[in-house]
Amino acid sequence: MWNLFAKLRKPIYAGLDASDQSVELVVITGSSARERVALRVKEILRPGVIEQGKIRDRGLLARAIKALYATHAMRHASLPTTI
């Protein structure tokens, strides 16, 4: 399996955004002089997981976040322990 983090040089920064419709992950690599977006992915959420900015189903949200990491071979990334 291809591992994203094995191919990238440090530093690596990641941002995770959750909305009512989706969860998005952005990974940025490089130095401040040569930053680049290495990855940008989106997982669509089932209706009702997040409503009006409030998490309604933690389990489904956690599965969606884990699916982002699993789909893109990020097995070495740390996942949040609480949502």
C-alpha positions in Angstrom: 0.0 0.0 0.0 1.3 3.5 -0.9 2.0 5.6 2.2 1.5 9.3 1.7 3.8 10.2 4.7 6.7 8.1 3.5 6.8 10.2 0.3 6.6 13.6 1.9 9.3 15.7 3.5 8.8 17.3 6.8 7.3 19.5 8.1 3.8 18.2 7.5 0.7 20.1 8.5 -2.8 18.8 8.4 -6.2 20.5 8.8 -9.5 18.8 9.3 -12.8 20.6 8.7 -16.3 19.1 9.5 -19.5 20.7 8.3 -23.1 19.5 8.1 -22.4 17.9 4.7 -18.8 16.6 4.8 -15.5 16.1 6.5 -12.5 17.5 4.6 -8.8 16.9 5.2 -5.9 19.1 3.8 -2.3 18.2 4.1 0.4 20.8 3.5 4.1 20.1 3.2 7.3 22.0 2.8 8.9 25.1 4.4 7.3 28.5 4.6 9.1 29.5 1.4 7.9 26.4 -0.5 4.6 25.2 1.0 2.3 23.1 -1.2 -1.0 21.3 -0.8 0.0 17.6 -0.9 -3.5 16.2 -0.4 -7.1 17.5 -0.2 -9.8 15.0 0.3 -13.5 15.0 1.2 -15.8 12.4 2.8 -19.6 13.1 2.4 -21.5 12.7 5.6 -24.9 11.0 6.0 -27.7 13.4 6.7 -28.1 14.1 10.4 -24.5 13.4 11.5 -23.9 17.1 12.0 -26.9 19.5 12.1 -26.5 23.3 12.3 -22.9 22.8 13.4 -23.7 20.4 16.2 -22.5 16.8 16.3 -25.5 14.6 16.5 -23.9 11.2 15.9 -20.3 10.9 17.2 -19.9 7.3 16.0 -20.8 8.1 12.3 -18.5 11.2 12.4 -15.6 9.1 13.8 -16.2 6.5 11.1 -16.1 9.2 8.4 -12.8 10.7 9.7 -11.3 7.2 9.9 -12.4 6.5 6.4 -10.5 9.6 5.2 -7.3 8.4 6.8 -7.8 4.7 5.7 -8.7 5.6 2.1 -5.6 7.7 1.6 -3.1 5.3 3.4 -2.5 7.5 6.4 -2.1 4.7 8.9 0.7 6.6 10.7 -1.3 9.7 11.4 -2.7 10.3 14.8 -6.5 10.5 15.1 -8.2 12.6 17.7 -9.2 10.7 20.8 -12.3 12.8 21.4 -14.7 14.5 19.1 
